[in-house]
Amino acid sequence: MQQSFLIAGTHSGCGKTTLTLGIMAALRKKGLKVQPFKCGPDFIDPTLHKLVTGQVSRNLDLWMCGQDFVKSSFGKHGLNADVSVVEGVMGLFDGSESSSAALAKVLDLPVLLVVDARSTAESMAAVVKGFETLDPQVQLAGVIFNRVGSPRHLELLSAAVRQHCQTEILGYLPREVNFTIPDRHLGLHMGDEDPISRTSIDHLATAVSQHIDLERLLEFSAALPAHGHMAESSNAEKRENRTKKVRIGIARDRAFCFYYEDNLDLLRNAGAEIVQFSPLADRNLPSHLDAIYLGGGYPEMYAEKLSENTTMLDEIQTWSAAGKPLYAECGGFMYLTEGITNTENRFFPMAAVYPVRARMKKGRVALGYREAHFATTSMFGAKAQTVRGHEFHYSEIDEMPGPVARLYNLADDRQEGYLLKNTLGSYLHLHFAFSPEIADNFVRFCENKE
């Protein structure tokens, strides 16, 4: 029987990601095929899930994707796995309709609660009691203590929780389990950067197997819901009659690594062929492209190398100037400015598609969900089309000149989404699932573009 559960925390930093990776690794060592998922808009944790499980992790975000898409994606991608493991976001109830609790209720998932036991003992019972009673519709199936200091510490924690709470204790991780993931300004390092050695993963999996009752956890797990069909492109019949495959070049390397895999799937469903290239390593664009998609990432970390690759910068600039379709998000958008100034005040020239410069700040500039309505018709769709996404960055740009058109009208009355010919650049990371027709519209536009 296929099984599934959600791992949540009491708050950010309680050890939720460490426990998630450890449980995934331990289940895999038992010979189970693990399908990972991530609650919320995060790009980084899914890459760590893939590093541990070997499977592409999918984002499940109720606000950004919509409930139907989330249910469908969960059913579809968990279909061939033995167990589906969902990592929550922040604390269990944080995020309102996008919270881990809301997702657990929509998908009818039991919740494994990770609590940080450092610097507390009997008071842990009050914490667990609050989480198990705040919303009776959330199935709190078990609790795991993280950072337990000693056998006596574990005894105090366990006795208090058993006396005052209903939730079963499924295990703990000792404080001496030394497992860290390198981080930086946008969060943890990406899985593709191999931030965790195989030895460290094996060590964590062994610790989890020794101290956590995985068999009991699987007994609590819910049966996977009936398989649903992922939101399909609206143009299925027309796709069958197409003779040309639209080739979309996706910039993918350590500088450009933030992509929702579902976006790429929706483009493929709409009739696109995805062709990867590296602005860091490749001197030229791939041949016979119809469009370019520059995702977010860390161009500021690789600014010098990107700036030195002048042939690629020239080809990107020429592409945009010719009116060919180009879509850029956040880091990809920064790549299209005149250049990036880092926190040490060093300036690195970029593609100069937009007449502004990007500057890195030492603090966060923006974070949060964004809903936008199209101010005009574009390659993504008609005027008034609604899209949803997320914004998270430590850079800012100069004020964009007035003649550059703005495509996005945001709910906070800002105008964003800078449109030059057929280049659209923005700080927003869109998830196409909320309006999957934009993938169709983009592919159709590329198909009809001379």
Secondary structure, DSSP 4 states (H G I P E B T S, - for coil): --EEEEEEESSTTSSHHHHHHHHHHHHHHTT--EEEEEESS-SHHHHHHHHHHSS--EEE-HHHH-HHHHHHHHHHHTTT-SEEEEEEEEETTTTGGGSHHHHHHHHT--EEEEEE-TT-STTHHHHHHHHHHS-TTS-EEEEEEEEE--HHHHHHHHHHHHHH--SPEEEEEETT------EETTEEPPGGG--S-HHHHHHHHHHHHHHB-HHHHHHHPEEPPPP-PPPPPTTHHHHHT--SPEEEEEE-SSSEEE--HHHHHHHHHTTEEEEEE-TTT-SSPPTT-SEEEE-EE-TTTTHHHHHH-HHHHHHHHHHHHTT--EEEETHHHHHTSSEEE-TTS-EEE----SS--EEE-SS--EEEEEEEEESS-BTTB-TT-EEEEEEEESEEEPPPPTTSEEEEEETTS-EEEEEETTEEEES-EE-GGGSTHHHHHHHHHHHH--
